[in-house]
Amino acid sequence: MSSNPATDSLLDRRDGHGDHEVHAKDCMIRVLHVITGLNVGGAEAMLEKLIGHSDCARFEHVVVSLMDLGVIGERLRIKGVEVHALDGPRGYPTWRVVKGLKALIRQARPTIIQGWMYHGNLAAWVARGFASGAPPLIWGIRQSLGQLSDEKWLTRWVIRMSAMLSARADAVVYNARRSSIQHEAVGFSDQKSIVIPNGFDTEKYRPSPSARTEIRRELGLSGDALLIGLIGRFHPMKDHYGFLQAAGEVARRHGNVHFLLAGDGVSWSNSELSGWVSTLGLRDRIYLLGRRDDVPRLTAALDLAVSASTRNEGFANVIGEAMSCGVPCVVTDVGDSASIVSDTGVVVSPGSATRLAMAICELVELDSGRRERMGRSARARVVAEFSIARVVARFEALYASISEGQVLSQRSG
């Protein structure tokens, strides 16, 4: 590991967690993040934002991916963040991964170890056993939890094991209040729960009339065409099929409405997805754009944003990003989506394409001035409650408190 001037002058200090290192002058806190992987996803995006907006004079971040480097790992390295990829398989650890984790922990000598998602949390717990002085351990849970029987057998085992071990963490950070309640119901410690919501860069995600014009021109649409978007990777929990069914109902009622979908696997080369579009007769109304690097621009071009998820969402980033762009949202009542949107959008029960279509039509049929006012209210809510600066400050307060051996109460979002 390369030398870092910020950690060259270190001294040992004993607190309630044992010996760990702090900077002699300005109490530099070294956080080692253990995450399953670093491809595009909600947890990965939040980790990237947290590190990017952190106070580098007080906090140093090291990232360990149990799998490959991924898109976000590459971006973090370009920004000068120390990132390690253990190149393990998906779903389970190997002895080579454990050995690699052991070597990294002993080299990094972190002040705090923070896990992200179930497998990352368990790996972070293992990592603490290898660390000198048993540094404080933070777990991060980024999804809601439905019926355990709906999960794969290995995921069920991991959740049950995590519940048994959760009391050994110094804090369990959820990004949604509903998620904390659901996990506590299956045995996670209710004494360690902290809710810190996702945060959003409100300068990066902001209203943009030029984006609206440009995207319509690129898609070959008229300037007055209504554009409804669902942005997110292709995964059963996102319910792309339900969204397309709803889109079909909306399209039959409104001839000037078009639908934009983007994300990993959301392209015409996806035979399952493109087959649904053809079967529903929507090829002339649907745009499948795949993974994009200009998501803020795409989001700002929308008239409405939709989250159709049926399960497992804690705090969907796409909702906050759309709201930050001044775009009203139609969301399913999964995770904390309803409380996030509040009265700035429409909430429907998950799993019903008909209800989703009715909600979309409700907003489509509003006059443009009313939709714009809803969008302004949505942005104001994100700026006030979910700005990245506000959320990073919450994490940094947790790091500072927990490194001092204190118990921080942050149960509200």
Secondary structure, DSSP 8 states (H G I E B T S, - for coil): ----GGGTSEEEEEETTEEEEEETTT--EEEEEEES--SSSHHHHHHHHHHHTS-TTTEEEEEEESS--HHHHHHHHHTT-EEEE----SSS--HHHHHHHHHHHHHH--SEEEEEHHHHHHHHHHHHHHSTT---EEEEE-S----GGGS-HHHHHHHHHHHHHGGGSSEEEESSHHHHHHHHHTT--TTSEEE----B-TTTS---HHHHHHHHHHHT--TT-EEEEEES---GGG-HHHHHHHHHHHHHH-TTEEEEEESTT-STT-HHHHHHHHHTT-TTTEEE--S-S-HHHHHHT-SEEEE---S--SS-HHHHHHHHTT--EEEES-TTHHHHHGGGSEEE-TT-HHHHHHHHHHHHTS-HHHHHHHHHHHHHHHHHH-BHHHHHHHHHHHHHHHHTT--------
